[in-house]
Amino acid sequence: MQMRIAKNQIVSAERKVIARVFAKNFLGDFKRNTMNTLVDLGTLRRPVDLSVGATYVPQLYNQI
């Protein structure tokens, strides 16, 4: 009975470790890909870049 309980605890611990490693690998790639996608879409631009596109470029077009 004790051996069966010990074996079940070992199996449970191994499953937890495997699940943790899988989740860590998946979320690491997911997080990196999400950040790159948001930057590429322009959602996460620096305020300086936004002000150049909203203020400077229209004034430049008006001067042309």
Sequence and secondary structure as in RCSB ss.txt:
>XXXX:A:sequence
MQMRIAKNQIVSAERKVIARVFAKNFLGDFKRNTMNTLVDLGTLRRPVDLSVGATYVPQLYNQI
>XXXX:A:secstr
 HHHHHHHHHHHHHHHHHHHHHHHHHHHHHHHHHHHHHHHHTTT  HHHHHIIIIIHHHHHHH 
